[in-house]
Amino acid sequence: MDFSQNSLFGYMEDLQELTIIERPVRRSLKTPEEIERLTVDEDLSDIERAVYLLSAGQDIQGTSVIANLPFLMRQNPAETLRRVLPKAREVLHVAGVEMHLTAAVSFLTILQEESVSIHTYAHAFLQVILLHLEHRDAGVSNAWLETLLSVIEVLPKETLRHEILNPLVSKAQLSQTVQSRLVSCKILGKLTNKFDVHTIKREILPLVKSLCQDVEYEVRSCMCRQLENIAQGIGTELTKSVVLPELIELSRDESSSVRLAAFETLVNLLDVFDADDRSQTILPLVKSFCEKSFKADESILISLSFHLGKLCHGLYGIFTPDQHLRFLEFYKKLCTLGLQQENGHNENQIPPQILEQEKKYISVRKNCAYNFPAMIVFVDPKNFHMELYSTFFCLCHDPEVPVRYTIAICFYEVSKLLNSGVYLIHKELITLLQDESLEVLDALIDHLPEILELMSTGGESSVQENKLSSLPDLIPALTAAEQRAAASLKWRTHEKLLQKYACLPHIISSDQIYYRFLQRMFTIMMTNNVLPVQKAASRTLCVFLRYNRKQEQRHEVIQKLIEQLGQGKSYWNRLRFLDTCEFIIEIFSKSFFCKYFFLPAIELTHDPVANVRMKLCCLLPKVKSTLKIPADKHLLQQLEMCVRKLLCQEKDKDVLAIVKRTVLELDRMEMSMDAEQLEKEKQQNDGRPMSDKTFEKKRRDTKTPTTLPKNIPISVPGPSGTSTPSTSKEVKKSKLIRSQSFNNQAFHAKYGNLDKCPSKSSTAGYTPSVSGLGKTSVISLTDDSFRTRNAGSAPTSFSPSPSLPSTSRTGNSVDAKSSGSKDTQPRKATLKSRKSNP
């Protein structure tokens, strides 16, 4: 480090700057005197404290009391209205902006919570609200106005007439301030729906006409936007005779904002007018407005482009062929507005006014993309290729992301409208899938399964056998989209895309999925660091496996899942294997899970990492639900032994707590039983062969309805013997024995705590009931016996492969250094933080 004189002077200057920076911080600290003034006696009640703070407290304390008014009204409304509210009125006269905004919200909350009756609320709060409507601060005035408009919805007519409508006559006069007249416009729009037509015609409409002709353009514009609400309250006839003439006059106003308000109101009221009014009055106004829009402010173009869809719908069938063509050309012109001015200049070199204009042009093209489905209806889908395809192409290739994002959102609607002509936009689908912006991709994949289904069926209901053979670029585009999402930081888009890929078995062949997508799902599960993404890949892989009918490919995938995940060196992979098992239970049949994944799953009870054992314990109830008695009795016994071993040998207190809860849940579960298999076994035990006719007769004689399937699983109480009890007494007896065994051996005080396992000799008779079997057997809990039993019951389909499910990875034989962490470190202490969310 350089300690020369110049350097030291430089350091001193830096220290002085830091001192200057610290000074405001020191000034902001409270002095003891200030702390003393802010201190309130703890013995005061809530009401007394509120009154004290409003009377003698500082502004921040008074604002806190105002914000707490809804709570005080719920707790003690009478005292709050009698003591706190008068003080609040006094404070609001001299209060600042923050307190006024807080009071407006609190008053509205009290109304919504219905803490007091409407009559009481109007008496106590309405005058305060009306008093501050014309506050000098526009934000405060708007806040109180919003509260008043909500209050108007629930006030009775008489209160509205005397407290609001009558004073409004004077407030709407030209002699009042502009702020007062603007407030009057919005209140009139709300009051119209509260009175009968006669009252509206006599008392409200004269005020409306006066405000529509106000000398200030802000007032005329505000009143014009309220004409839609007024039209809904006075009916069609008065709307045509009173509102429509005012709109026509306002549409010719000298102010562009007034003309814009008149246009938007006309568009919103199109359904109110009949065909004659629309063709003779409104259509000429719209035509004139469109013709003048390019010469006016760009904000008018933004509004016009946004309302184009509604305008097309409202005037549909009224256009002449020539008018129809002109309106379509006007839309096409808007879709490319501003693109002709692209010159490739740097934004820093473009004047600010030009940049602002370009932003408005982008908004216009974005609105055109939003209205594109409505324009397809306007020209008829049959004419799409000739009339609108070139425009659609331009919108999909627009240089601005917001435009492409909007057209991607509309892509599904466009596909539905085109129906059998959906093949026309195949290339645009590929273009959007390959878009450089992930926002565009995210918008497109929301309805990707539906879009691909329409593409694969050509818009028809029958499924084609070739499955998108006419779109060879689809698979490369899908894989490239996934890789771009994986390389970005937007993991939610990646997760969503992987979830949507579950539709691919209905779209492309299983071989294409196997060679182009399935291995990628494995790679994501093994290498990605985002848990939701890994789970999405796992579930999609299970769906791919579900629809794959080639046994060799199926077995290869199953073997990879077991070897690379279930028996992987990283505990993280073993956790993902358990996630995969959960998805398999959800998607596949019970027999499929039992055949291939039951033993590899319960083998993880010997995992050296506590997080893995904990996750497995949470999964055990679902694992048990896949079993059927008596066919899966041997698997049920394996499950029993694993749980017993966990109860005896588990040393981690968190895992042991979950094991105990799981044992209780397993004991309460009801087992699925195969009625046909049970009947056959009973006949065999009785020494009599049972023919199909005999079984059918037996089945008909039972209480089970004959309309049920032959192999219907019948739910019976969780306990059942290794040989099915023949009478209900035996069932009850076995269940009682099991309950006594569980209570006496698992939780009885004389056996001490379950955290410690008894010696081998005393453990031999320890048989807590977790499966529901009626038989309690003496089973040794040594590792050798467990390995022998597991090895003998491995799935037969994997017998040629030595690396298929086995129970060789136990606590004694596992190298903890290679199995105890996500990478190589096995220390359990470092993994405790991941137990809750592995």
ZAMARGU-4260 file (C-alpha; in steps of 0.2 Angstrom, whole numbers, plus 5000, padded with zeros to 4 digits):
<rodrens>
0) 5000/5000/5000 | 5006/5017/4996 | 5009/5028/5011 | 5015/5044/5002 | 5009/5061/5007
5) 4997/5063/4993 | 4989/5046/4997 | 4987/5051/5015 | 4978/5067/5010 | 4967/5057/4998
10) 4962/5046/5013 | 4959/5061/5024 | 4947/5068/5011 | 4938/5051/5009 | 4936/5051/5028
15) 4929/5068/5028 | 4916/5064/5015 | 4911/5049/5025 | 4909/5060/5040 | 4897/5072/5030
20) 4887/5057/5025 | 4885/5051/5043 | 4878/5068/5049 | 4860/5066/5043 | 4860/5048/5051
25) 4865/5055/5068 | 4852/5069/5066 | 4838/5056/5063 | 4841/5048/5080 | 4829/5052/5093
30) 4835/5062/5108 | 4829/5056/5126 | 4817/5071/5126 | 4809/5065/5110 | 4808/5047/5116
35) 4800/5054/5132 | 4787/5063/5122 | 4783/5047/5112 | 4781/5037/5127 | 4763/5032/5132
40) 4757/5025/5149 | 4755/5006/5147 | 4740/5006/5159 | 4729/5016/5147 | 4715/5007/5137
45) 4715/5006/5118 | 4701/5020/5118 | 4710/5031/5131 | 4727/5029/5122 | 4719/5034/5105
50) 4711/5049/5112 | 4728/5054/5121 | 4738/5052/5105 | 4725/5061/5094 | 4726/5076/5107
55) 4744/5077/5112 | 4754/5065/5101 | 4764/5068/5086 | 4758/5067/5068 | 4765/5049/5066
60) 4755/5043/5081 | 4739/5051/5076 | 4741/5043/5059 | 4743/5026/5068 | 4727/5029/5078
65) 4718/5033/5062 | 4724/5017/5053 | 4718/5008/5069 | 4701/5014/5068 | 4693/4998/5060
70) 4700/4988/5075 | 4693/5000/5088 | 4676/4999/5079 | 4676/4980/5080 | 4682/4981/5098
75) 4671/4994/5105 | 4660/5004/5092 | 4650/5014/5104 | 4665/5022/5113 | 4675/5024/5097
80) 4661/5034/5090 | 4658/5044/5106 | 4676/5048/5110 | 4689/5044/5096 | 4679/5050/5081
85) 4676/5068/5086 | 4695/5069/5090 | 4699/5062/5073 | 4688/5075/5065 | 4697/5089/5073
90) 4714/5082/5068 | 4709/5080/5050 | 4706/5098/5048 | 4724/5102/5050 | 4731/5085/5045
95) 4744/5082/5032 | 4742/5071/5016 | 4747/5055/5024 | 4734/5056/5037 | 4720/5060/5025
100) 4725/5045/5014 | 4725/5034/5029 | 4708/5040/5035 | 4700/5038/5018 | 4706/5019/5018
105) 4700/5017/5036 | 4683/5024/5033 | 4681/5013/5018 | 4687/4997/5028 | 4674/5001/5042
110) 4660/5002/5029 | 4666/4985/5021 | 4667/4976/5038 | 4649/4982/5042 | 4655/4987/5060
115) 4640/4998/5062 | 4623/5000/5053 | 4622/5010/5037 | 4611/5023/5046 | 4625/5025/5060
120) 4639/5025/5047 | 4630/5039/5037 | 4627/5049/5053 | 4645/5047/5059 | 4656/5047/5044
125) 4647/5054/5029 | 4649/5072/5033 | 4668/5070/5036 | 4670/5062/5019 | 4660/5075/5010
130) 4669/5089/5019 | 4686/5084/5012 | 4681/5080/4994 | 4688/5096/4988 | 4704/5095/4997
135) 4718/5106/4989 | 4729/5090/4986 | 4722/5080/4971 | 4728/5064/4978 | 4718/5067/4994
140) 4703/5072/4985 | 4703/5057/4974 | 4705/5046/4989 | 4690/5053/4998 | 4680/5052/4982
145) 4683/5034/4980 | 4677/5031/4997 | 4661/5041/4994 | 4658/5032/4978 | 4658/5015/4988
150) 4647/5023/5001 | 4634/5028/4988 | 4632/5010/4984 | 4624/5006/5001 | 4616/5022/5006
155) 4597/5023/5006 | 4588/5034/4993 | 4582/5047/5006 | 4600/5049/5013 | 4607/5050/4995
160) 4594/5064/4990 | 4596/5075/5005 | 4615/5073/5009 | 4622/5071/4991 | 4610/5075/4977
165) 4603/5091/4983 | 4620/5099/4988 | 4626/5093/4971 | 4615/5105/4961 | 4625/5120/4968
170) 4642/5111/4967 | 4640/5108/4948 | 4638/5126/4944 | 4651/5136/4934 | 4654/5147/4949
175) 4662/5133/4958 | 4680/5127/4956 | 4685/5115/4942 | 4689/5102/4956 | 4671/5103/4963
180) 4664/5101/4945 | 4675/5086/4942 | 4669/5078/4958 | 4651/5082/4953 | 4653/5073/4936
185) 4659/5057/4945 | 4646/5057/4958 | 4632/5060/4945 | 4638/5044/4936 | 4636/5034/4952
190) 4620/5041/4957 | 4611/5037/4941 | 4608/5019/4946 | 4601/5023/4962 | 4585/5033/4957
195) 4570/5030/4946 | 4569/5036/4928 | 4558/5050/4933 | 4570/5057/4946 | 4584/5055/4934
200) 4576/5064/4920 | 4570/5079/4931 | 4585/5081/4943 | 4600/5073/4936 | 4600/5075/4917
205) 4599/5094/4917 | 4615/5094/4928 | 4623/5081/4915 | 4619/5092/4900 | 4626/5107/4909
210) 4643/5099/4913 | 4644/5092/4895 | 4644/5110/4890 | 4656/5116/4903 | 4669/5129/4898
215) 4683/5118/4904 | 4688/5103/4893 | 4693/5093/4908 | 4675/5094/4915 | 4668/5090/4897
220) 4679/5075/4896 | 4676/5069/4913 | 4657/5070/4911 | 4658/5062/4894 | 4666/5046/4902
225) 4651/5045/4914 | 4638/5045/4900 | 4640/5026/4899 | 4635/5024/4917 | 4621/5036/4915
230) 4615/5027/4899 | 4614/5011/4909 | 4603/5019/4922 | 4590/5028/4910 | 4586/5015/4897
235) 4587/5014/4878 | 4574/5027/4874 | 4582/5041/4885 | 4599/5036/4879 | 4594/5038/4861
240) 4586/5055/4864 | 4597/5063/4877 | 4614/5054/4878 | 4617/5051/4859 | 4615/5069/4854
245) 4628/5074/4868 | 4640/5061/4862 | 4638/5067/4844 | 4642/5085/4849 | 4656/5080/4860
250) 4664/5070/4846 | 4666/5086/4837 | 4674/5095/4851 | 4689/5106/4849 | 4699/5096/4862
255) 4707/5080/4857 | 4704/5072/4874 | 4686/5076/4873 | 4684/5068/4856 | 4694/5053/4862
260) 4682/5051/4877 | 4667/5053/4866 | 4674/5039/4854 | 4677/5027/4868 | 4660/5030/4875
265) 4652/5027/4859 | 4661/5011/4856 | 4656/5005/4874 | 4638/5009/4870 | 4636/5001/4853
270) 4625/4987/4860 | 4613/4999/4866 | 4609/5007/4849 | 4599/4998/4836 | 4605/4994/4818
275) 4598/5011/4811 | 4607/5021/4824 | 4623/5012/4821 | 4623/5013/4802 | 4616/5031/4801
280) 4624/5040/4815 | 4638/5030/4823 | 4647/5023/4808 | 4650/5040/4800 | 4657/5046/4816
285) 4669/5032/4817 | 4674/5034/4799 | 4678/5052/4802 | 4687/5048/4818 | 4698/5035/4809
290) 4702/5047/4794 | 4707/5061/4806 | 4717/5050/4818 | 4733/5050/4808 | 4733/5069/4808
295) 4730/5070/4827 | 4740/5065/4842 | 4747/5048/4843 | 4737/5045/4859 | 4721/5044/4849
300) 4729/5031/4838 | 4733/5021/4854 | 4715/5021/4859 | 4708/5018/4842 | 4719/5003/4840
305) 4714/4996/4857 | 4695/4997/4853 | 4696/4990/4835 | 4690/4973/4840 | 4675/4979/4850
310) 4671/4991/4835 | 4672/4977/4823 | 4660/4966/4833 | 4648/4981/4836 | 4647/4986/4818
315) 4648/4969/4810 | 4636/4967/4795 | 4633/4986/4794 | 4649/4990/4783 | 4647/4990/4764
320) 4660/4980/4754 | 4669/4996/4751 | 4669/5002/4769 | 4674/4984/4774 | 4689/4985/4763
325) 4694/5003/4769 | 4692/4998/4787 | 4703/4982/4784 | 4716/4993/4776 | 4716/5005/4790
330) 4720/4990/4802 | 4734/4984/4791 | 4742/5001/4791 | 4741/5002/4810 | 4749/4985/4811
335) 4765/4992/4802 | 4765/5009/4810 | 4782/5015/4813 | 4791/5001/4805 | 4795/5011/4789
340) 4805/5023/4800 | 4817/5010/4806 | 4835/5016/4802 | 4846/5007/4813 | 4852/5022/4823
345) 4858/5021/4841 | 4845/5026/4853 | 4857/5039/4861 | 4857/5048/4844 | 4838/5049/4842
350) 4830/5065/4849 | 4819/5062/4864 | 4803/5067/4855 | 4806/5054/4841 | 4809/5040/4855
355) 4793/5045/4863 | 4784/5044/4846 | 4791/5027/4843 | 4785/5020/4860 | 4767/5026/4855
360) 4769/5017/4838 | 4774/5001/4848 | 4759/5003/4858 | 4748/5004/4843 | 4755/4988/4835
365) 4754/4979/4852 | 4735/4984/4852 | 4733/4978/4834 | 4741/4961/4839 | 4728/4960/4854
370) 4714/4963/4842 | 4720/4951/4828 | 4707/4937/4833 | 4693/4949/4831 | 4699/4954/4814
375) 4699/4936/4808 | 4681/4935/4813 | 4679/4952/4803 | 4686/4945/4787 | 4680/4927/4789
380) 4693/4913/4793 | 4691/4907/4775 | 4698/4923/4769 | 4713/4923/4781 | 4726/4918/4769
385) 4722/4932/4756 | 4717/4946/4768 | 4727/4944/4784 | 4741/4931/4783 | 4754/4944/4778
390) 4749/4955/4793 | 4750/4940/4805 | 4768/4937/4798 | 4773/4955/4801 | 4766/4954/4819
395) 4775/4938/4823 | 4792/4945/4816 | 4789/4962/4824 | 4806/4969/4830 | 4798/4974/4847
400) 4796/4961/4861 | 4779/4968/4867 | 4771/4965/4850 | 4777/4947/4848 | 4773/4944/4866
405) 4755/4949/4863 | 4753/4939/4847 | 4760/4924/4856 | 4746/4926/4869 | 4733/4927/4855
410) 4741/4912/4845 | 4729/4899/4852 | 4713/4910/4848 | 4720/4912/4831 | 4722/4893/4829
415) 4705/4889/4835 | 4697/4902/4823 | 4707/4895/4808 | 4701/4877/4812 | 4705/4867/4797
420) 4716/4881/4790 | 4728/4880/4805 | 4742/4873/4794 | 4744/4890/4787 | 4752/4897/4803
425) 4764/4882/4806 | 4779/4892/4802 | 4774/4906/4813 | 4773/4894/4827 | 4791/4888/4824
430) 4796/4906/4823 | 4788/4910/4840 | 4796/4895/4848 | 4813/4900/4842 | 4810/4918/4848
435) 4826/4926/4856 | 4815/4933/4870 | 4809/4921/4884 | 4794/4932/4888 | 4787/4927/4870
440) 4791/4909/4873 | 4783/4910/4891 | 4767/4918/4883 | 4766/4905/4869 | 4768/4889/4880
445) 4753/4893/4891 | 4742/4885/4878 | 4755/4875/4869 | 4747/4858/4872 | 4730/4864/4864
450) 4740/4872/4850 | 4750/4857/4846 | 4734/4846/4846 | 4725/4858/4834 | 4741/4857/4823
455) 4741/4838/4824 | 4723/4835/4820 | 4722/4849/4807 | 4708/4857/4817 | 4697/4842/4816
460) 4691/4830/4830 | 4699/4814/4822 | 4717/4811/4826 | 4729/4809/4812 | 4740/4794/4812
465) 4755/4804/4805 | 4756/4816/4820 | 4763/4832/4813 | 4772/4824/4799 | 4769/4840/4789
470) 4779/4850/4802 | 4797/4843/4803 | 4804/4858/4811 | 4793/4856/4827 | 4805/4844/4837
475) 4821/4854/4834 | 4811/4870/4839 | 4804/4862/4855 | 4822/4856/4860 | 4830/4872/4856
480) 4816/4881/4866 | 4820/4870/4881 | 4838/4873/4880 | 4836/4892/4880 | 4825/4891/4895
485) 4838/4880/4904 | 4852/4892/4900 | 4843/4907/4907 | 4839/4912/4925 | 4820/4911/4922
490) 4817/4894/4930 | 4799/4896/4931 | 4798/4897/4912 | 4809/4881/4911 | 4797/4873/4923
495) 4782/4877/4914 | 4789/4872/4897 | 4794/4855/4905 | 4776/4853/4912 | 4768/4857/4895
500) 4780/4844/4886 | 4769/4830/4894 | 4757/4833/4880 | 4770/4826/4867 | 4764/4808/4868
505) 4748/4814/4860 | 4757/4824/4847 | 4772/4814/4841 | 4778/4796/4841 | 4785/4787/4855
510) 4802/4784/4846 | 4804/4802/4843 | 4800/4806/4861 | 4813/4792/4866 | 4827/4798/4856
515) 4824/4817/4857 | 4816/4821/4874 | 4818/4807/4886 | 4836/4807/4889 | 4835/4826/4891
520) 4823/4823/4905 | 4836/4812/4913 | 4849/4825/4911 | 4839/4838/4919 | 4834/4827/4934
525) 4853/4823/4937 | 4861/4840/4934 | 4849/4854/4936 | 4850/4864/4952 | 4832/4870/4953
530) 4820/4858/4963 | 4804/4863/4954 | 4812/4861/4937 | 4819/4843/4942 | 4801/4838/4948
535) 4793/4844/4932 | 4806/4834/4922 | 4803/4819/4933 | 4784/4820/4931 | 4785/4823/4912
540) 4797/4808/4910 | 4784/4797/4919 | 4771/4802/4907 | 4783/4798/4892 | 4786/4781/4900
545) 4767/4778/4903 | 4764/4780/4884 | 4779/4770/4878 | 4773/4753/4872 | 4790/4746/4868
550) 4796/4734/4882 | 4814/4736/4878 | 4814/4755/4879 | 4803/4754/4895 | 4814/4742/4904
555) 4829/4753/4899 | 4821/4768/4907 | 4816/4759/4922 | 4833/4752/4925 | 4841/4770/4923
560) 4829/4777/4936 | 4833/4763/4948 | 4852/4763/4945 | 4856/4781/4942 | 4843/4789/4954
565) 4838/4776/4967 | 4855/4768/4969 | 4865/4784/4965 | 4879/4790/4975 | 4872/4807/4977
570) 4858/4809/4991 | 4850/4822/4980 | 4847/4809/4966 | 4840/4797/4979 | 4828/4811/4984
575) 4823/4814/4966 | 4820/4795/4964 | 4807/4796/4978 | 4799/4810/4969 | 4798/4800/4954
580) 4790/4785/4964 | 4777/4797/4969 | 4773/4802/4951 | 4773/4784/4946 | 4760/4780/4959
585) 4749/4794/4953 | 4751/4790/4934 | 4753/4771/4933 | 4743/4756/4939 | 4747/4749/4957
590) 4753/4733/4950 | 4766/4742/4939 | 4773/4751/4954 | 4774/4735/4965 | 4782/4726/4951
595) 4796/4738/4947 | 4798/4751/4961 | 4791/4745/4977 | 4807/4736/4983 | 4820/4749/4977
600) 4809/4762/4986 | 4808/4754/5003 | 4826/4749/5002 | 4830/4767/5005 | 4825/4764/5023
605) 4843/4760/5025 | 4850/4776/5017 | 4864/4784/5027 | 4856/4801/5025 | 4842/4807/5036
610) 4834/4817/5023 | 4831/4802/5012 | 4824/4792/5026 | 4813/4806/5031 | 4806/4808/5014
615) 4803/4789/5012 | 4794/4789/5028 | 4782/4802/5022 | 4779/4792/5006 | 4776/4775/5014
620) 4757/4778/5016 | 4756/4780/4997 | 4767/4765/4995 | 4756/4754/5005 | 4741/4760/4996
625) 4747/4751/4980 | 4746/4734/4988 | 4732/4722/4986 | 4729/4707/4998 | 4732/4693/4996
630) 4743/4695/4980 | 4755/4707/4988 | 4757/4699/5005 | 4776/4696/5003 | 4778/4715/4999
635) 4767/4719/5014 | 4779/4709/5025 | 4794/4718/5018 | 4786/4735/5022 | 4782/4729/5039
640) 4800/4724/5042 | 4807/4740/5036 | 4796/4750/5047 | 4800/4739/5062 | 4819/4742/5059
645) 4816/4761/5058 | 4807/4760/5074 | 4821/4751/5083 | 4837/4757/5075 | 4833/4775/5070
650) 4844/4787/5079 | 4839/4804/5071 | 4826/4811/5082 | 4817/4820/5067 | 4816/4805/5057
655) 4810/4795/5072 | 4796/4807/5075 | 4790/4805/5057 | 4792/4786/5058 | 4780/4786/5073
660) 4767/4797/5065 | 4769/4786/5049 | 4766/4770/5059 | 4750/4777/5066 | 4744/4782/5049
665) 4749/4765/5041 | 4739/4756/5055 | 4723/4766/5051 | 4724/4763/5032 | 4712/4751/5024
670) 4719/4738/5013 | 4713/4735/4995 | 4708/4717/4993 | 4705/4706/4978 | 4688/4698/4981
675) 4690/4685/4967 | 4707/4680/4973 | 4701/4678/4991 | 4687/4667/4986 | 4698/4656/4975
680) 4711/4654/4990 | 4697/4650/5002 | 4691/4636/4990 | 4708/4630/4989 | 4711/4630/5008
685) 4694/4620/5010 | 4701/4607/4998 | 4688/4610/4984 | 4693/4616/4967 | 4682/4631/4961
690) 4676/4632/4944 | 4671/4648/4935 | 4653/4644/4937 | 4655/4641/4955 | 4663/4657/4958
695) 4650/4667/4948 | 4637/4659/4959 | 4646/4664/4974 | 4648/4681/4968 | 4630/4683/4964
700) 4625/4677/4982 | 4636/4690/4990 | 4629/4707/4995 | 4641/4716/4982 | 4630/4722/4967
705) 4632/4711/4952 | 4635/4726/4941 | 4652/4729/4949 | 4667/4723/4939 | 4673/4706/4943
710) 4690/4711/4950 | 4683/4726/4960 | 4694/4730/4975 | 4684/4729/4991 | 4690/4740/5005
715) 4691/4731/5021 | 4698/4736/5038 | 4716/4738/5038 | 4720/4722/5047 | 4718/4706/5039
720) 4727/4689/5042 | 4739/4680/5031 | 4725/4668/5028 | 4709/4678/5026 | 4697/4676/5041
725) 4681/4667/5037 | 4670/4675/5050 | 4668/4693/5056 | 4673/4687/5074 | 4690/4682/5068
730) 4693/4699/5060 | 4688/4708/5075 | 4698/4696/5086 | 4714/4698/5075 | 4712/4717/5075
735) 4710/4717/5094 | 4726/4707/5096 | 4735/4719/5084 | 4730/4734/5094 | 4735/4726/5110
740) 4752/4722/5102 | 4755/4739/5096 | 4750/4747/5112 | 4759/4736/5123 | 4775/4734/5113
745) 4777/4750/5103 | 4772/4763/5116 | 4771/4755/5133 | 4781/4763/5147 | 4789/4747/5152
750) 4798/4746/5135 | 4805/4763/5138 | 4808/4775/5124 | 4808/4770/5105 | 4824/4780/5102
755) 4834/4765/5109 | 4832/4748/5101 | 4832/4733/5113 | 4844/4719/5112 | 4842/4706/5098
760) 4835/4693/5109 | 4821/4705/5116 | 4818/4712/5098 | 4813/4695/5091 | 4795/4697/5097
765) 4793/4715/5094 | 4779/4716/5081 | 4770/4733/5080 | 4756/4732/5067 | 4759/4743/5052
770) 4752/4733/5038 | 4735/4727/5045 | 4740/4708/5044 | 4731/4698/5057 | 4747/4687/5060
775) 4761/4693/5071 | 4777/4683/5067 | 4793/4682/5076 | 4806/4689/5064 | 4824/4692/5066
780) 4829/4710/5063 | 4847/4707/5057 | 4853/4714/5041 | 4857/4697/5034 | 4839/4691/5036
785) 4832/4707/5028 | 4844/4705/5013 | 4840/4687/5010 | 4821/4691/5010 | 4823/4706/4998
790) 4834/4696/4986 | 4822/4683/4985 | 4808/4694/4981 | 4816/4705/4967 | 4806/4708/4952
795) 4808/4694/4939 | 4809/4705/4924 | 4826/4712/4930 | 4833/4695/4934 | 4846/4695/4920
800) 4853/4712/4926 | 4864/4711/4942 | 4861/4729/4945 | 4843/4729/4947 | 4833/4732/4963
805) 4842/4724/4978 | 4844/4728/4996 | 4863/4727/4997 | 4864/4745/5001 | 4861/4745/5019
810) 4868/4755/5034 | 4882/4743/5037 | 4888/4740/5019 | 4886/4758/5012 | 4902/4768/5010
815) 4896/4784/5019 | 4909/4795/5011 | 4901/4791/4994 | 4883/4792/4998 | 4881/4805/5012
820) 4879/4821/5002 | 4873/4829/4986 | 4891/4827/4980 | 4903/4816/4990 | 4902/4822/5009
825) 4891/4811/5020 | 4890/4821/5036 | 4872/4821/5042 | 4874/4837/5052 | 4877/4847/5036
830) 4860/4841/5029 | 4848/4845/5043 | 4844/4862/5035 | 4837/4853/5020 | 4825/4841/5030
835) 4810/4852/5028 | 4812/4855/5010 | 4825/4843/5002
</rodrens>
